[in-house]
Amino acid sequence: MKEFQDKVAVVTGAASGMGFAFARRFAQEGMRVVLADVESEALGSAVSTLRQEELEVIGVLGNVAQLEDVQELAQKTLESFGRVDVLCNNAGVAGDLDFIGQRNQPLWEQTPELWDWTFGVNVRGVLNGIRTFLPIMIDQDDPGHVVNTASMAGLLGGQTAGIYGATKHGVVRITEALYFQLLERESKIHASVLCPGIINTRIFSSGRNRPDKFWKANEKPSDNDTQSQIDAGDEYFAHGLPPAQVAEQVLEAIRDEQFWILTPDVPLDRIQQRHNHIIEQTNPELSPPFLPNR
Ligand SMILES: NC(=O)c1ccc[n+]([C@@H]2O[C@H](COP(=O)([O-])OP(=O)(O)OC[C@H]3O[C@@H](n4cnc5c(N)ncnc54)[C@H](O)[C@@H]3O)[C@@H](O)[C@H]2O)c1
């Protein structure tokens, strides 16, 4: 896609972090942008911040894990702006990366509730976006682009965040399939997978959006615990790259029809090592946790 003026973008998870940065950058480029999010207050203030900057945006509240919410998002987008040119399936939660509650527990101690919540948002959310918006975008018969946010956790192995990593490996594979299926049909729609390293967002405190039914009884931490864990998580991620830098990369990747989008901090040596082990069929070794810019 080369032209952005007056085109329409839908960004999920746009009330915070990278999604908010994408929305702002797209709107600065002349696009009309739909900010979709499950967090009502944050969504309201994101929309009013961008409107104060005289950018053309609307907000739609909803949960990407629910197909009917995503269908309503599409309907509201078409009612307001009449079309969809860019879709960013970006909403995501940290699952077992989360400081709130579960951090560093082995897989066999993780609750089915945590699995369901994390897969619901991170994988089902992306599938709901594809299922709902691709037919609309294909019917328009104009150039368009889908960006799915995975993670470096979708390219690496390692001992931490097995659930989160599984969802992000899923997003990588889903986006590869989408890319090839569009290519095979000589579609004007292109696809990219975004694999960020560590970005300064509120991802570690994503337990704030975890519905009660996805907490096992007695597992939910007290407000005091929650706050101290949020502070620790935010502190860790504050050393990450700024979301605006990722937004710039995403815009360029859409322009250049670039499939893989890795932020510059992603440890390529670790990806290489993992692939070497696969090709040589040698056993992986334990590696120290990846720390941002320290
Ligand atoms: N921050 C990082 O270091 C990092 C690294 C790699 C990948 N990611 C991925 O980037 C994406 C964006 O996260 P972020 O880092 O900007 O975090 P963030 O928490 O700042 O933003 C995520 C947004 O998604 C929204 N959201 C959560 N559940 C939702 C749901 N069910 N439906 C709709 N919206 C929902 C949240 O309310 C929030 O506004 C996620 O997919 C995340 O997994 C983040």
Ligand as a Chemical Component Dictionary entry (heavy atoms), coordinates in Angstrom:
data_LIG
# 
_chem_comp.id                   LIG 
_chem_comp.type                 NON-POLYMER 
_chem_comp.pdbx_formal_charge   0 
_chem_comp.three_letter_code    LIG 
# 
loop_
_chem_comp_atom.comp_id 
_chem_comp_atom.atom_id 
_chem_comp_atom.alt_atom_id 
_chem_comp_atom.type_symbol 
_chem_comp_atom.charge 
_chem_comp_atom.model_Cartn_x 
_chem_comp_atom.model_Cartn_y 
_chem_comp_atom.model_Cartn_z 
_chem_comp_atom.pdbx_ordinal 
LIG N1  N1  N 0  5.484  -4.601 25.164 1  
LIG C1  C1  C 0  6.258  -5.522 24.678 2  
LIG O1  O1  O 0  7.432  -5.604 25.024 3  
LIG C2  C2  C 0  5.744  -6.492 23.663 4  
LIG C3  C3  C 0  6.675  -7.318 23.020 5  
LIG C4  C4  C 0  6.243  -8.203 22.051 6  
LIG C5  C5  C 0  4.910  -8.255 21.712 7  
LIG N2  N2  N 1  4.002  -7.467 22.356 8  
LIG C6  C6  C 0  2.602  -7.520 21.927 9  
LIG O2  O2  O 0  2.201  -6.232 21.523 10 
LIG C7  C7  C 0  0.784  -6.134 21.563 11 
LIG C8  C8  C 0  0.364  -4.826 22.173 12 
LIG O3  O3  O 0  0.685  -4.825 23.559 13 
LIG P1  P1  P 0  1.414  -3.612 24.297 14 
LIG O4  O4  O 0  2.768  -4.082 24.602 15 
LIG O5  O5  O -1 1.209  -2.367 23.570 16 
LIG O6  O6  O 0  0.637  -3.646 25.704 17 
LIG P2  P2  P 0  -0.479 -2.698 26.342 18 
LIG O7  O7  O 0  -1.021 -3.453 27.505 19 
LIG O8  O8  O 0  0.075  -1.346 26.596 20 
LIG O9  O9  O 0  -1.584 -2.604 25.198 21 
LIG C9  C9  C 0  -2.416 -3.696 24.896 22 
LIG C10 C10 C 0  -3.838 -3.186 24.683 23 
LIG O10 O10 O 0  -4.680 -4.316 24.371 24 
LIG C11 C11 C 0  -5.903 -4.147 25.063 25 
LIG N3  N3  N 0  -6.569 -5.444 25.258 26 
LIG C12 C12 C 0  -6.267 -6.431 26.138 27 
LIG N4  N4  N 0  -7.150 -7.427 26.047 28 
LIG C13 C13 C 0  -8.028 -7.073 25.074 29 
LIG C14 C14 C 0  -9.174 -7.712 24.515 30 
LIG N5  N5  N 0  -9.588 -8.914 24.959 31 
LIG N6  N6  N 0  -9.844 -7.085 23.525 32 
LIG C15 C15 C 0  -9.439 -5.856 23.079 33 
LIG N7  N7  N 0  -8.369 -5.203 23.586 34 
LIG C16 C16 C 0  -7.675 -5.816 24.562 35 
LIG C17 C17 C 0  -5.497 -3.507 26.398 36 
LIG O11 O11 O 0  -6.594 -2.880 27.040 37 
LIG C18 C18 C 0  -4.412 -2.545 25.945 38 
LIG O12 O12 O 0  -4.961 -1.267 25.649 39 
LIG C19 C19 C 0  0.323  -7.401 22.309 40 
LIG O13 O13 O 0  -0.159 -8.340 21.376 41 
LIG C20 C20 C 0  1.590  -7.905 22.960 42 
LIG O14 O14 O 0  1.545  -9.294 23.208 43 
LIG C21 C21 C 0  4.400  -6.588 23.319 44 
# 
loop_
_chem_comp_bond.comp_id 
_chem_comp_bond.atom_id_1 
_chem_comp_bond.atom_id_2 
_chem_comp_bond.value_order 
_chem_comp_bond.pdbx_ordinal 
LIG N1  C1  SING 1  
LIG C1  O1  DOUB 2  
LIG C1  C2  SING 3  
LIG C2  C3  SING 4  
LIG C2  C21 DOUB 5  
LIG C3  C4  DOUB 6  
LIG C4  C5  SING 7  
LIG C5  N2  DOUB 8  
LIG N2  C6  SING 9  
LIG N2  C21 SING 10 
LIG C6  O2  SING 11 
LIG C6  C20 SING 12 
LIG O2  C7  SING 13 
LIG C7  C8  SING 14 
LIG C7  C19 SING 15 
LIG C8  O3  SING 16 
LIG O3  P1  SING 17 
LIG P1  O4  DOUB 18 
LIG P1  O5  SING 19 
LIG P1  O6  SING 20 
LIG O6  P2  SING 21 
LIG P2  O7  DOUB 22 
LIG P2  O8  SING 23 
LIG P2  O9  SING 24 
LIG O9  C9  SING 25 
LIG C9  C10 SING 26 
LIG C10 O10 SING 27 
LIG C10 C18 SING 28 
LIG O10 C11 SING 29 
LIG C11 N3  SING 30 
LIG C11 C17 SING 31 
LIG N3  C12 SING 32 
LIG N3  C16 SING 33 
LIG C12 N4  DOUB 34 
LIG N4  C13 SING 35 
LIG C13 C14 SING 36 
LIG C13 C16 DOUB 37 
LIG C14 N5  SING 38 
LIG C14 N6  DOUB 39 
LIG N6  C15 SING 40 
LIG C15 N7  DOUB 41 
LIG N7  C16 SING 42 
LIG C17 O11 SING 43 
LIG C17 C18 SING 44 
LIG C18 O12 SING 45 
LIG C19 O13 SING 46 
LIG C19 C20 SING 47 
LIG C20 O14 SING 48 
# 
